[in-house]
Amino acid sequence: MNCWEFMKCGREAGGKNAEKQGICPAYRDKRLHRVHEGMNAGRACWMIAGTNCGGRVQGTFAEKEKDCLNCEFYRLVCMEESAKGNFRMYPELIELLIKNS
């Protein structure tokens, strides 16, 4: 499950809020495609600037880290991927973002 499915934000392509609020950057960003078995950055949304969480646009990971660490979806991904020995930590995800830019 990707963040937009879990959060039901409707900001995926064709979603109920996409036209009004725009398509979510996590949905569009292909640099982390398949990380944690997600589509685009759908299972690493905390790494993408400009996501709309908690009803407001979030900044970079450094700016939104506290919110993300308390997010139910972030915790779910951590639990699921850690159980498989597959959770990718922040430095590895930064490297992927740079490499795939």
C-alpha positions in Angstrom: 0.0 0.0 0.0 1.3 3.4 -0.9 0.8 6.6 1.2 -2.0 8.0 -0.9 -3.9 4.8 -0.6 -3.3 4.6 3.2 -4.0 8.4 3.8 -6.9 8.5 1.3 -5.7 12.0 0.4 -7.0 11.8 -3.2 -3.9 13.5 -4.6 -2.9 10.6 -6.9 -3.5 10.9 -10.7 -7.3 10.9 -11.1 -7.9 11.2 -7.4 -10.7 13.3 -6.0 -8.4 16.2 -4.9 -5.8 16.0 -7.6 -7.3 18.7 -9.8 -7.9 21.2 -6.9 -4.7 20.5 -4.9 -2.4 19.0 -7.5 -0.9 15.6 -7.8 1.2 14.7 -4.7 5.0 14.9 -5.2 5.3 11.4 -3.7 3.0 10.1 -6.4 5.0 11.8 -9.2 8.6 11.3 -7.9 10.0 8.2 -9.7 13.4 8.3 -8.1 12.4 6.0 -5.2 10.2 3.7 -7.4 10.0 0.2 -5.9 11.7 1.3 -2.6 9.9 -0.8 0.1 7.9 -2.3 -2.8 6.0 0.9 -3.5 5.0 2.9 -6.6 7.2 5.9 -7.2 7.9 7.4 -3.6 4.6 5.9 -2.2 6.4 4.0 0.5 9.2 6.6 1.2 7.0 9.7 1.1 8.9 11.2 4.1 11.8 11.7 1.8 9.9 13.9 -0.6 9.5 17.7 -0.1 6.1 19.2 -0.7 3.9 16.3 0.4 0.6 17.4 2.0 0.2 15.8 5.3 -1.9 16.8 8.2 -3.7 19.3 6.0 -0.7 21.4 5.2 2.2 21.3 2.7 5.3 19.8 4.3 8.9 20.9 3.5 12.0 18.8 3.3 12.6 15.7 5.4 14.7 17.8 7.8 11.8 20.2 8.2 9.0 17.6 8.5 11.0 14.8 10.3 9.1 15.2 13.6 5.7 14.9 11.8 6.9 11.9 9.8 8.3 10.1 12.7 4.9 10.4 14.4 3.0 9.4 11.2 0.9 6.2 11.3 1.9 5.4 7.7 5.6 5.9 8.4 5.4 3.6 11.4 3.6 1.0 9.4 6.2 1.0 6.6 9.0 0.8 9.2 7.3 -2.2 10.9 6.5 -4.0 7.7 9.9 -3.5 6.0 11.9 -4.1 9.2 10.2 -7.4 9.7 11.4 -8.4 6.2 14.9 -7.0 6.9 14.3 -4.5 4.1 13.8 -1.1 5.7 16.0 1.5 4.0 17.4 4.2 6.3 17.6 7.9 5.5 21.3 7.9 4.2 20.6 5.1 1.7 17.4 6.9 0.5 19.4 10.1 0.0 21.9 8.3 -2.1 19.1 6.9 -4.3 17.5 10.3 -4.7 20.9 11.7 -5.9 21.7 8.7 -8.0 18.4 8.7 -9.8 18.2 12.5 -10.3 
